């Protein structure tokens, strides 16, 4: 039995227990006897621990590593559980011979792979997934162009990662709380954020949920359980663990889901959050969009492990590697992971392999550090939209006509949303000072007064589109 | 300036800071019981607006040290140590609201390294009093995420200095998310822990984090100094919708005082009048309050009448109380434990100069620790902290 040596146990208890589970100095038979029998006095001492734990989901037993039944095996109880000894000096290799295989259901041509396991999706869900992926693609293209034309100040596209966004969102329930990085607007789109609302945030007008305070693509919606994007990398991971913890305490049938990129996995917060999630047994899904690039840093310069999936085990977290451009595989993986997370109260790590087809953002020109051919190839040959389209068409759920209808409709809607958002008034000056606290304190009210005074003296220098 | 005591119905003393009230009154609508009591004691001291203060008064003022305020408020009450007061406040709030929880290292069955969370894990269970692995950024981030989904976590930093590791989460997420989300998400966390210079704890464990955190927009900072205000501030901080950082001091945990039995909170934005006076305003907080009061004894014997204010609210400053005091005494001395550069004293000096320049008869003087890491050697450590003798000299200098 693996004894958990807590600081609450008195020192004498500790030594008693050590004595009973002796350090393997006896004969083989003695040792095995110690392994198998429960010394009643030891047990008594442990259960006499006066501190009982309420509402406890602590793992009572840690699985013993390498429990040997060999006659000559000796075992020692270190804090944390039994460990077998070995006389061979053997290092665990830094990598396995083969990389962890990647789960996929649709092949490169959108054909269902034979004998594939996947969670069946209904026609409604499949068609919505595909339509939303198309919508996301069109929205990205139009916003990107708008930025290039000078109508928007900034934008970051999700091109190439539509399947991760939409399919994962489709597999979740609306009560699952999302902690995004910044390349997951598709999740919001799936949940019902309108094109107009996206445009409002990008233009920072008065209809924006965020009251025009953040830069474009930093969406947030309390109503849709999508937490406002914070630009700092990977800080949302510990936040997600906390939210998951909160959901667990409230016994809700929901989990927290957080997204991050391959670059985000280098941050300290990633490691801490995974460790915490495992220890707290928090129902959180860590979805990594391993898209090969962190601005200009390729994954070979980001980490030397076999991607992200092998890191889960280091923290005691169940993990899976998925083809991120395969919508069905993403859907199945997230769906299954969610069930596990909530019913078993554990975190799950999902590494979705994909490619960042677009530039990091409108401030980046990725052809400077990677070949245009590579980008083209991923865009054409490994396109997530075309794979799903082939599959739904093969089921008779989609047609060319519906495709062109959808595309022209969305394009029109998008341009209209842009036009309206551009024309809408900006939030007024008061919003620069509100919401810093629940109620503006004296110093902020004073500062607002000073700003307004300055504006009165120099009205020509004040932007004309920001109402007072 | 109109009377300070307004809107002070008995009920308001117990209520939380009501946003509706604040629009009608000044920022400081709720007065703690203690202040009202002190005011009445000082009624013989008379008008705050009076400019006719007599310097170098010949008569000795009998009350050299602030009266023990708690004695006059209720005849019953119970005596306890400061860390017990914090624990009592925390326990009461956890009883009152099931969403309040505690996160930190060794806060559970160990009871916290300064025993502030002692007994709470047994009473409320592991989920509400959570022992975390050692990663301040992670558990602070975790608490922020939990707060955004409805919990009210109290984060304990084992030592304030360790919260430097949580700076990213505190600044970028805790302080900002209410604003950047357009008010959609609130972060009602309390971040607390012991800080300040202790007894030979070494440089890394003697940090004054209030100076590093004071610029972060979106957070409030308060410092407790007595069991009464420790409990009151703890409760008010937990009830506040804003993120609040509560600074405790390592050397003050064993202070004993009698506090009222009934429920009370202390206003987060309010300073505490420790000793009303006429000649000079001494602004201080946390442990330095006691050094100042010790110096006050000496000063009184020398014939001075210092007004001692424990500013308590480090962000925002209670310029109302401070201003009234400056207008009365015309001289200000700030005594703090922060380093000279960029400390609370530096900001307070700037604020007073900007706002009350016309009322000052002398430049604002600030006594702070030197800009050095705290040495381990006990004698040297003592000399990095402002001592009563220095305070007396400074007052004499200012009052010339």
Interface residues (C-beta under 8 A of the other chain):
Chain A: X6 X7 X8 X51 X52 X53 X54 X55 X56 X57 X58 X177 X179 X208 X209 X210 X211 X213 X214 X218 X220 X221 X222 X227 X228 X230 X231 X232 X235 X236 X237 X238 X239 X240 X241 X242 X243 X244 X245 X246 X247 X248 X249 X250 X256 X268 X269 X272 X273 X275 X276 X279 X280 X434 X435 X436 X437 X438 X439 X441 X442 X443
Chain B: X17 X19 X22 X23 X26 X27 X101 X109 X110 X121 X122 X124 X125 X126 X127 X128 X130 X132 X133 X135 X137 X138 X139 X140 X141 X142 X143 X144 X145 X146 X147 X148 X149 X150 X151 X153 X168 X169 X172 X173 X176 X177 X178 X179 X180 X181 X182 X183 X184 X185 X186 X217 X218 X220 X240 X241 X242 X269 X316 X317 X319 X320
